[in-house]
């Protein structure tokens, strides 16, 4: 999306005019004008020159916006400065000067016109004797106020010439009509006085509306000032992010530390960060350990520990140790730049709910002018004086406020986006901010979203006569030489407990079984239960406990020393601490929860049961995930939450896609919102924020429409015959000034919204979920609430049956597809299962695949043209051996 600064807009009618003009430019796919930030977002292939020409032809000015973070060459500081300069409140100082100058002349005018007659204030003698002199003084004072506020007249006149009257037109017409009528009355008074009719001349002094003309301009300026100050506060979050950008960096060049401007840092440069300093660009820690405060980007108050290999982001603060880092992303590519760009883009777009207000704003001003003319004509026909009829028409002009309509949506979007950004929740568009609150089904990816994505040791079961320390020390020493994810989990557990590691010699990896090695001349073995056969006797109680671990989605590993059983260590990808609570909160909000995963049904059901989701859909490919989301969308609005490349298709298909901030760039690019803290608790928080923002928009729109629906008839005098309610033009101007101010102030309440508070959660009627199947045929649906995880199909195949007994057929054919079950040797855990499954799914013609380490099988659904040799080759390329076809 290209963004432009737009000048000269004063109300919703102006933004509608600009949108209409730019939308006609060839190559423009969509355009959105933001009255709040005086900006415009354009999508398409149109050139900058064509877009700017269209804006200027409509009577306004435009210029391209500098991207956040600077140009591609890394001119980051300059980019932030340009963005911050664009958001700078320039209106308030100008409006202050205008207001104070206007008040000086207005007070004098009110003293002359009303102070003497109503309060008995003294006047100079010549005004007592000559009412024409008093009228002339009022004319001059009112003219001074009009000159000070000439912007209303200039803008209003230009917009009429361009055929697009705006709010300034209404103000100029109202104030100008009062001034012209009073001036004509002054000439009439002068003529009567010259003719010797002093009483008639004095009587006309009550027909002066000079004070109304000046008061209208001054009160509208007051309203504009309040509005400008309030609008400035709505961009505080965005400006605050820009101010976080460091201006300098300490880089290492030729072995010495040198302080340079941050825009001169390039990818690959080595930079240092001392305690209390901000990280200048994104990078990877190469030396040192520290705790880094990332609250500015993620909202997380607890500093994150960083060491060699850890990533750091620009604008985060080093709180403790000295670290040396290598720059990986600079300029507009840093995390901070991306956050600023996301917030800026969100405020440059429009929510669907704003369309009604836009349609009304486009015709609002001409309709109001028509109502004012009809009002004046009706009162003249009713026998009232010209002055009375003019007062009613002027009241209609000045009370009508298209600004409230135009600001109702963008101010709420701006404040809502900023509130989310401060808490690490980034919405890319206004539409995403709106639709997230309408979520009815939340689809959660398992690995990395519901779970941590990294295997950890969950249980240790030492044998009789073996201590936990001995078991862990033995296991970690053996596994230290292995690259398997389960091995790394055991080694990490040993390191965290400072468990001493023995020196292993003659280490041997046993594919599909485990590892073997010698420590101090004694033979140690670790692996699956099959490996223990012939090595040691495993107690029946330990076997039953291992089966229990497997039913819970854990992988049991057995260890032995010189033929003696040492114990079992269970390893699993555990759910995040807040996942179950986040799922419970979504349920309390009336949102159905579905967990989507490529793992086998047994493991998925165990995780789903602990998380508390309503439904688990297991064994799906990336395409299968997207198909599952499409199916769920038939039953309600779907929000998909994921973090990996394989989640990108589903994130794109969902009504709202949310990417975990620690996920891949592909997932983040495909999503509509990004959760920077990588915590599932931000999903219900994002829904709450969306609902609060949508509620605020509705309140603003209601006020804007209600104000005009009530105010215009009151100003026109509709209620005078019934209740004698009559509105002076000055009160109409005051009401107009306050209307926009009220809308902006209401939106600012979102700054205090509690995203993580559950007291106000309201649950609607939950939607029904589809039957426990996915139409693509490559998934297994499991309802953990309806059955125990241990009761799921043990083999985890596509049809949920046990492959171990399939010895009577070779290949089953159904229609144009065939089902093949391979006997695979070497699988030990769910990670092995995933590798085999991914390898098979990559084969052309394979519809779905499911692997089971427990049974040593892989079930494949593929086209008849897919040869079994291709399937065997795929499995063997993944590091496993195919022993035959069952």
N, C-alpha and C positions, 0 to 999 in steps of 0.2 A: 504494500500500500504506500503510495506517495502522499506526503503530507505538505500542506501549504498554510502559510499565515494569510488571513483575510482581514482587510481593514475596511472600515466604513459601515459595518453592520451595527444596528441598534436594537433590533427586535426580531421576533420569529419570522415576520414577513420578509425581512432582509435575508435571513438564512434560507428561507424557502425559495426566494428569487435566485440566489446564487446556485442552489442545488439544481433548480430548473434549467438555468443557463448552461451549467457545466455538463449536465446529463445529456444535452443535445450535441456535445462535441463528439466527433467521430473517434472511436477507439476507447471511449469511457464506458467501462462495464458497470460501475456503480460509483456513487458519490455520496458523502455524508458530511454535512456542515455542522460544526459545533459552535453554537452562539456563545457558550460559556467561555471557551478558550480562544474564540475568534480564529478557529483553525478549520481545515478541510482535509478529508482523506479521500483520495481518488484511486480506484483500481482500474486497470486497463492498460492499453498501449499508447494512449494519447500523450503527446509531447507536453513539456512544461509550458512552452510558448503558447500552444493552443488553449490549454486550460486557463492560463493567466489572461489571455485575450478575451476569453468568454466571460471571465469574472469582471474585467474592466468594461466590457460592453454592457454588462448589467448595472454598471454604476459604482463598482466597488474596486478595491485594490487587492492584489495577491502577490505572494512571493514564495518560492520553495523553502521548506523547512530543512535545517541542517539535521542530519540523523544523529540520534543520541550516541555519544561515544566517539563522534568525529568521523572523519573519512576513512577509507580503507587503509590508508597509510598509517593508521594508528593515532591520528590527531585527536586523542581522546579528550584532553582538557578543553580544547577549542570547541569540540562538539557539545560538551556539557555546558560550557559558557553560553553557547548560542541557544541551547534549549532553555536554560535558566533565564536568559535574557528575554526569550519569547514569552515566558510565563510571568515575567515581572509585571507588577501592577502599576501601569502607567496612568490609568484613568483616575485613581483616587487623588493624587496631587493636583491634577488639572481641575477636577470637580470641586475640590476644596477651595481653590482660588475663585472659581466661578460662583460658588455658593456664598462665600464671605463678601465678595464684591456685590452680589445681588442683594444680600441682606442689608447692606448699607443704604442702598437706594430704596429698597422695599420698605424699610422702617420709616424712612422719611416720607414715602408715598402714603403709607397707612396713617401716619400722623396727620398729614394734610387732608386726606380724604375722609377719615373716620374718627380721628382723635378729637377734633373740635366738636363735631355734631353729636357724637355718642358719649364722649367722656369729658367734654368741656375744656379741652386743652386750648391754650391761647394760640392765635395765629397772627401773623403780621397784619397791620391795619389795612394794607392795600387789598388783601384777600377778603377782608370783611366787606369792603365797599364794592369789590368787583369780582363776581363769581367767575367771569371769564379768565381773570388772572389766576384764580385757584385752579381752574381746569387746565390752563396752560402749564402750570407748574406740575400738575399730575401727569400731563402728557409727556413732559420732558423726563420726569423720573421714570415713568413706565418705559419710555423709549430707551433709557439707559440700561434698564434691566433686560430689555429685548436685545440690545446690542451685545451685552455680556453673554447672553445665551443664544447668540445668533446661529450656533450649530444646529439647533432644532429647525430653524427656518431654511438654512442652506440644505441640510440633508433631506428635509421634508419636500422641498421644492424639486431637488434633483430626482428624488424617487418618483414624484408625480410625472416629471418629464419622461422618465424611463418607463412609465406605465406600471410601476410597482410601488404604490403608496405604502408607507410603513408607520411605525409608532410616532416617529418624529413628525410625520404629516398630520396626524391627529392633534398632537400638541401644538404645532404651528398653526393649524386651522382654528383650534379653540382659542388660543391666546391672540392670534391675529384678528379673528372675528371680533373679539371683545375690544381690542385696541382700535380697529377701524371704525366700529360702531360708535365708540366713545369719541373718536376724533370727529366724525360726522356730526355727532351731537354737540360738540364744542363749537363747530362752525355754525350750526343752527342757533346756538345760544348767543354767539357773537352777532348774528344777524338780527335776532330779536332785541338785543341790547342796543344795537345801532338804530333800530326802529323806535326806540323809546319804551319797549315793553320789558321793563325790568323784572316784573313779577313772573312773566313767562320765561324769561331767561333764567331766573333763580330756580324755577320749578324743574327745568331741564337738568339741573345739577344732580338730581337723583337718578338720571339716566346714564351717568358715567360708570364704566366698568374698567377703568384704568387699573385699579387695584386688583381686580380679578385677573386681568391680563398678566400683570407682573407676578401675582401670587401663584398662578398656574405654573409659570416658568420656574419660579424659585422652588416650589414644592416638588416638581418633577425632578429638579436638580438634586434636591435632598434625597429623593428616592433613588436616583441614579448613584449617588454617593454611597448610600447604605448598601445598595446592590453590589457596587464595585468592591467595597470592603469585604462583603460576605463572599463574593465570588473569589476574591483573592485567597480566602481561607480554604476554599475547596481544593485548591491546587497545592496546599502545604505539603501533602504527602509526597507528591512528585518532586517538588523543589527540594524537599528534605533528602530524597534519594540522590539528587544531583549534587547536593552539597557534600555528600559522603565521599565523592570521588577525590582521591589524593592528588595533590598537585605535583609532587616530586617522588622520586624513587632512588634508593641507594643500590647501585649496580656494581658488580665486580668486573673491572676491566684491567687487563694486564697485571692481575694479581692485587690490585688496589681498589678500595671502595670509593666510588665517585657518586655524588649526588647530582642527578640529572632530572630534567622535566619528564613527567610520566609519559608524555607523548613520544619521547625518543626511545622508549623501551621496545625491544623487538622480541619476537618469539625466539626462544633459545637463550636469551640473556639470563645470567645468574644475578639474582638480587638478594639482599639481606633485609631482615625485618627484626628490629630490636623490641623489647617489651615496651608497650605503650604506643608503638607506631602502627599505622594502617598498612595493610597489604596493598601495594600499588596496582598490581595486575593479577590475573589468575595464573596459578603456577602449581608446581609439584615440589614438595619439600625434599631436598637432597641431603641436608645435614641438620641436626638439632632436633630438640623436642620442645613443645610448648602447648599452651592452651589458648585457643583462638576464639574470640567473641564473634559469633556470626549472627547476632541478634538483628543487626541492621538489615540483613538479607532474608533470614529465615524466621525471625521473631522468637527463636529459641534462646532463652535467657542463660542457659548453662553453657559455658565455653566448651568447645570441642577439642579433645586431645589430638595433637598433630605430631607426626614423626616422619621419618624417611618413607617416601612413597605416598604420603597423604596429599590430598589436594587442598589448596587454599584459594580463596576468592578475593577479588578486589573489593576494597572498602571494609573488610573485616579487620578486627583489631587484635594484635598480638598482646596477650595479657601476662605472659610469664617469661619463657625462655627465648634464647636467640635462635633463629632459624635461617637457613640459607635455602633458596628456592630457585627453580628454573622456570622461566616464563613460558606458559603454554598458550595463553590467549590474551590478546591486547586490543586496545581500541574498542571498536563497536562489538567485538566478539566476547568480551568479558561478561561474566554473569550479571554484574551490575548494569551494564549497558543493555543486556537483554531484558532485564526486569524493567528498566526505565522505558524501553521501547514497547514492551507489552502493555504497561499501564497507559502510556501515551496513545498507543493504537486503540486500546479499549475505550478511551475517552473520545477518540476521533470517530468512533462508529456510533450507530444509533440502535437502540433496542427496538424490537418490533412493536412494543407498546406505544412508542412515540409516533407511530404513523397517523393515528387519529388526530393528535394535536397538530401534526404537520399539515394535514389536509385542511383543518380549520384555520390555521395560521395563514395559509395561502390566500384565503378569501376574506379573512377577518376584517382588515382595514377598509376595503371597499364597502363591505356590508355595513360597518359602523358609520361610515360617512353617509351612506344612504339612509340609515336610521336617523341620524342627526338632522338631515334635510327634511325628512318626513315629519319628524317631531316638531321642528320649527314651523313647517307649513300647517300642521294640524292645529297648533296653538293659535296661529294667525287666523285660521278659518273659524276657530272657536271664539274669536272676538278679543283676544288678548293683544296687548301692545307689542310692537316690534321688539322692544327691549326685553320683555318677558319671554317671548318666543325664542329670541336669540339666546337668552340665558339657559333655557332648557336644551337647546341644540348644542351649546358649548359644553354643558354638563355631560351630555352623552359622549361627546368627542374626548373629553379629558378623563372620564372615569374608565373608559374602555382600555384594557391592557393586554395586548398580544404578547408582551414580554413574559408574563407569568406562564402562558401556554408554552412558549419557546424554551423557558428555563426549567420547566417541571421535570423533564427527563434527564437532560445532561448534568444538572447539578447533582442529582442523586447518583447517577452513574459515576461521576467524578469522585464523589466522596466515598461511595461504596468500593470503587476500585482502589482508592488510596488506603482505605481501612483494611482491605484484603492484603494489599502489598506490605503494609506494616506487620502483618501477621504471617507473611510467607505464603499467601494464597494469591496467585496471579491469574486474572482473567484476561484473555487475549482480545475479546470483543465484548461490546455491550450486550449483544445477543446471548453470548455464553453466560454472562452474569445474570441475565433474565431467565434463561431456560434451566439453569442449574437448580433453581428453587422449585421447579415444576417436576423434578425427578420423582418417578414412581417405582422404578426398579434400579437398584445399584448393582452393577456387575463388577466383581473384584477379581483381578488376576491373583493367583496364589503366590507364586515365587517372587519375593522382593516387594510384594504389596501387602498381602496378609501375613506372610512369613518374612523372616529376615533375609532369606536368599543364601545364607551361608550355613553349612552344617555345623552343629556344635554337639559336644558330649552332653547327653541328657541323663543317663543313668550308668552306674557302675555296680556290678554284682560280683564281688570277690568270692572265690570258693573258700571252703573251710580251710583254715590254716594259711590263708593269703590275705595280706592287708590291702587296703585301697591304694596306699602309696606304692606297694610293690607291683600291683596290677597296672597302675597307670604308668609307672616308670618303665616297666617291661614293654607295655604297648607302645609308648611314645618312642622308645629307643628303636623298636622294630619298624615302626611306621615312618620314622624320620627320613628313611631313604626312599619313600614312595611319594609319587606325585598325585595320588588319588585324593579327591576332595575329602573323603572320610578320614584318610590318614592325616591330612592337614588339620582336621578338627581335633584329633587326639593329641597331636603335637602342640597345638595352640592351648589346649586344656592343661597340658603338662607345664608349658611355659608360664601360664598365668598362675599356677600353684607353686612355681619354683621347684618343680620335681626334678631330681637329678637324672640325667640320661646316661645309660651305660654305653660303652663303645661296642658297636655291632660289626662283626666281621662275617665274611662269606654271605653277604646279604643276597637274597634271591626273591624276586617277585614271581608269584605263581598266578598267571592270568586267570581271572574268573574265580579264584579261590582265596588268595591272601598273600602272605609274605612269610619268609623263613630266614633265620640268621643265627649267628652264634655270639654269645656274650660270655667272656671268660671261659671259653671252651665248652659251654653248655648250649644245647640247641633250643631255640625258642621258635614258636609258630603262632601266627595269628591270622584269622580269616573267618570264613563261614562255617556252618555246621558240617557240611560235606567234607571239608578239609580235616576236621577232627577225627573222622573215621579212620581207624587204624593207628592213630597217634595217641589218643587218650580216651578214657571213658568219661563222657559228659553225663552228670547226674540227670535223672528224669525231671527233677524240680527245675533245674537250669534250662532244660529244653522247653518246659512249659512256660517259664518266664520269658524265654526268647520268643516263643510264639505270641505271648502277650505284647511284647515290644513291637513285633511285626504288625499286630492288629492295630496298634496305636500309630502306625506310620513311621516307626523307627527301624533302623537297621542294626541288628545285634551282631557283634564281632566277638569271636571266641579266641582265647589265648591259652597256650600251654607251654610248659617248661619241662624238657627231658621226659616227655610222656605223662606229665602231671598236669591236670586241668587247673588253670589259675583263676578263671572267671570270665565274665562277659562285660563288654562296654557297649552301650547303645548310643548311636549317633543319629541325629535327625535335623532337618531344617525346621526350626521351631517358629511358632507364630510370634509376632511382635507383641510387646507388652500391652499395647493399647488397642490391638485389633479387635478383641472380643468386646471391649467397651464401646468402640466405634460402631461395630455392627449392632450392638444393643441400642445405641442412640439412633441409628438409622431406622431401626424397627419402631422405636418410640415415636418417630416422625412419620410413621405410616408408609415407610419405604421398604419394599421387598429386597432381600439381599440374595445374590447368586454368586457363587465362587466358580471361576472358570480356570481350568488348568489342563496342561498336556500330560500330567502325571497319571498313573493308573488309578482306578476307582478306589482301591483299598486305601492307599496313602491319602488320596484327596478327601475321602470320606472322614478319615481320622482328623485331618486338619480342619475340615469344615465343621465337624462336630464340636471341636474345641473353640472354634471361632463363633459358632452359633448361627451360621447362615441358614437361610431357608432352603436353599437348593445348591447342590454341587453338580457341575457339569465337567466330567473328566475325560481325558483321552482325546483332546481336540488339537488339531493343527492350527497354525495361524489363520488359515482360510476358514477353518471350522469355527474359530472364535468369532470371526466376523459374521459368519452365517448364524451362529447362536444369538448374537446381538440383534441381527435382523429379525429373527423369530421372536425374540423377547419384545421388540418394538411393536409387534402386533398387539401386545397386551398392555402397553403403557410406555411412558417416556423413560428412556434408558440413559443412565450415566455409567460410563465405562471407566474404570480406574486401573491403570497398568503402568509398567515401567520398562518393558523390553521391546526389542525390535519386533518380536512376534506379536506384540499387542497393538502395533501401529494400525493394521487394518481394522481391528475392532474399535479402536479409539476414533477412527475416521467415520465409521458407520454409525456410532452411537449419537443420540441427540446431544449429549454433552460428553466430551472426552477429557478425563483428568489424568495427567501424567505425574508420576512421582518424581520429585526434583532430582533424586539420585539416579534416575533412570537414564536410558540412552537418548542421544540427541534426536534420533528418529522418532521415538515415542513422544518426546517433548514437542517436536515440530508438528506431529499429527494431532496433538491434543488441543482442546479449547481452553484449558486451564492447567496451571502448573502448581503443584504442591511442593514448595521449596523444602519443607522440613522432613519430607519423606515419611510422614506419619499418617496412618489411616484416620486418626482423629480429625484431620483437617477436612475430610470428606463431609461429615455432618456439619462442620463449621462453615464450609463453603456453601452448603445448602441453606444454612441459617442466614448467612450474609445475603445470599441471593433473595431469599424470601423477604428479609427486612428491607432490602433495596427496592424490590418490586412493590412492597407495601407502601414505602415512602413515595415512590413514583405515583402510585394510585392516589395517595393523599394529596400530592401536589397537583395532579391533574384535576381531582375533584375540586380543590380550592380554586384553581384557575377558571374552570368552567362555572362553578357555583358563583364565584365573585362576579363574573360577567353576566351570568343569567339573572342574578339579583340586582346588580348595580346598574345595568343599562336601563331596565324598566323604571327603576327608582329615579335615575337622572332625567329620563324622558318625561317624568311627571305622571306616569300611569296610575299611581296611587293617590294623587292629589284629590280627585273627586270622592274617593272612599275614605281615606284616612288623613287627608291634608298633609301628606308627607311631601315636602319640597326640598330639593337639594340645591345648594348654592354651588356654582362652578368651582369655587375655591375648595370646598369639601370633596368634590369629585376628584380634583387634582391630588389632594392628600390621600384619598383612598387608592388612587392609581399608584402613587409612590410606594405605599405600603404593601401592595399586592405582591410585587416581585420580591420585595424584601422578606415577606413571610414565607414564600416558596423556598428561597435560598436558606433561610434560617431553619426551616423544617428539615431540609436535606442535611444540614450540618449536624443534626442530632445523630446521624449514623456514625459520626466520629466516636461516640461513646457507646456504640453497640457492643455487647459482649458475645463474641463469636462462639465461645466455648461454654456458655451458660445453657443449661438444659431446662430451666424452669418454664420457659415460654414455648417449649416445643409442643406443637399441636399435630396430632396424628389424624390424617384423613382416613378414608376407607381404603385399605390395601387392595391393590389389583390382584386378579388371579394370575397365577403363573401357568405356562403351557404344560401339557402332559410331559412326563419325565423322559423326553427324548428331544433330539435336535434334528431337524429335517435333513441335514446333510448326511446323516448316517455315520458320521465319524466320531461321535461323542457318546459318553455314557453319563446319564443323569442320575444323581444320587440325592435323596432327601435325607440328610442326617437326622433330622428331627423325627422322621418316620421310622427309622430302623437303626440298629446299632452298627457302628463301623465294622465290627468284627464279623457281622453277618453278611457283608458284601461278598461279591464273587472273588474267591481266593486267587484266581489266576489273573484277574484284571484284564481279560480279553474283551474285545469289542462286544461280544454277546453275553458276557458275564459268566461263561461256563468254564469248567476246569479242563484245560488242554491236555492234562496228563493222561486222560483216558481216551484220547482220540487216536486210536491206532487202526481203525477199520477203514479209513478213507485217506486218499492222498490229497486231492484238491477238490473243494466244493465250488460249484459254479452256480450263480444265480443271475439270470438275465445276461447282461454284457459284463458282469463283474465276477471275479472269483475270489475265494477266501483261501489263503495259504497260511499254514502254521509251521513255522521253522523251529527246529531244535537248536538253540543257541547256547554255547558254552562260554563261560567267562564273566557273566553278569553277577554282580554281588549286591548292588544296592539300587536305590531309585535313580541315582545319577547315571549308573550304567544303563538302566532301563531307558532313560531319556536319550542317551547317546545312540542307542540302537534304534529307538523310535525315530529320532530326528534323521538318522542316516537312511532309514527306509522311506520316510515321508518325502525325502529329497529325490527319490527315484521317480522318473516320469511315469505317470499312469497309476501311481499309488493314491488311493482315496483316503485311507486311514491305516494306522498301525498302532499296535499296543504290545509292549514287552513286559514280561514278568520274570524277575530275577529268581523268585522262589521256585517257579516251575521250569525255568530255563527255556522259555519259549517266546516266540514273537508271532503274533497274529496279524496278518496283513490282508486288507481288502484292496484289490487292484483290478485294472482292466484285463481282459483276456489276452491282450497283446503284450502284457508285461511278462517277460520270461523270468523263471525262478533263478536263473543264473545272475540276472541283474540284482535280484534281492540278496542273494548270497554275497555277491561282490560288495554291495553296500554295507552289509553287516561286517564283513571281514576288513573293509577299509576303516571301520570304526574301531578296530582292534579286538574283535571277538571272532569266534569260530562257529560255523554252521555245521552241525553234525548230521543233519538230514531234514526231511520233511515229514511231519506227522500226519 
